[in-house]
Amino acid sequence: MKARAIKIAVRNFIITQAHIKESEYHADKAWCDMRFDSLDFVELVMDLEEAFNVEFPDVTGPGDYEQFRTPNDVIKCLIEKTKDD
């Protein structure tokens, strides 16, 4: 899958789940700055795993894994996991 499609999909998932305006979304913002709590983050991870047919490490909240501090971190991981698709 192309990187641009992944970025758009992640953005759309976040906007929908956090109930924020598109203008409030920034891929380099911390999760809490977009009103994401632990439950929102776990739901996002589960939705992305299903949508992209990938598996992330066990995640229970945005603070649990240093590699997922921002949406960009998730996007980079998805690009890596889907690069052969």
C-alpha positions in Angstrom: 0.0 0.0 0.0 1.3 3.5 -0.8 2.4 5.8 2.0 -0.1 8.5 1.1 -3.0 6.1 1.3 -1.8 5.0 4.8 -1.5 8.6 6.0 -5.0 9.4 4.8 -6.5 6.3 6.4 -4.8 6.9 9.7 -5.9 10.5 9.7 -9.5 9.5 9.0 -9.5 6.9 11.7 -8.1 9.4 14.2 -10.5 12.2 13.3 -13.5 9.8 13.6 -12.4 8.2 16.9 -11.3 11.4 18.6 -14.3 13.4 17.3 -12.0 16.2 16.2 -12.1 18.6 13.2 -9.7 17.9 10.4 -7.9 21.1 11.2 -7.2 19.8 14.7 -5.3 16.7 13.3 -1.6 16.9 13.0 0.5 13.7 12.4 3.2 15.0 14.7 1.0 15.9 17.7 1.0 13.9 20.8 -2.1 11.7 21.3 -3.2 13.6 24.4 -3.1 16.9 22.4 -5.8 15.4 20.1 -7.9 14.3 23.1 -7.0 10.6 22.7 -7.2 8.5 25.9 -6.0 5.0 26.4 -9.3 3.4 25.2 -9.2 5.5 22.0 -5.7 4.4 21.4 -6.4 0.7 21.9 -9.5 1.0 19.6 -7.4 2.8 16.9 -4.7 0.0 17.0 -7.4 -2.7 16.7 -9.1 -0.9 13.8 -5.8 -0.4 12.0 -4.7 -4.0 12.5 -8.0 -5.1 11.0 -8.0 -2.5 8.2 -4.3 -3.2 7.1 -4.2 -6.9 8.1 -1.2 -6.3 10.4 -0.3 -6.9 14.0 1.1 -4.4 16.4 2.8 -5.3 19.7 0.4 -5.6 22.6 -0.7 -2.0 23.3 -2.8 -0.9 26.2 -2.5 2.9 25.9 -0.6 5.7 24.1 2.0 5.9 26.8 2.9 2.2 26.8 5.2 2.2 23.8 7.7 4.8 23.0 7.5 4.0 19.3 3.9 5.2 19.1 4.2 8.8 20.6 2.4 10.4 17.6 0.3 9.4 14.6 3.5 9.7 12.5 5.0 6.8 14.5 2.0 4.6 13.7 2.1 5.7 10.1 5.8 4.7 9.8 5.1 1.4 11.4 2.2 0.7 9.0 4.3 1.7 6.0 7.0 -0.7 7.1 4.6 -3.6 7.8 2.8 -3.2 4.4 5.7 -2.3 2.1 5.5 -5.7 0.3 1.8 -5.3 -0.4 
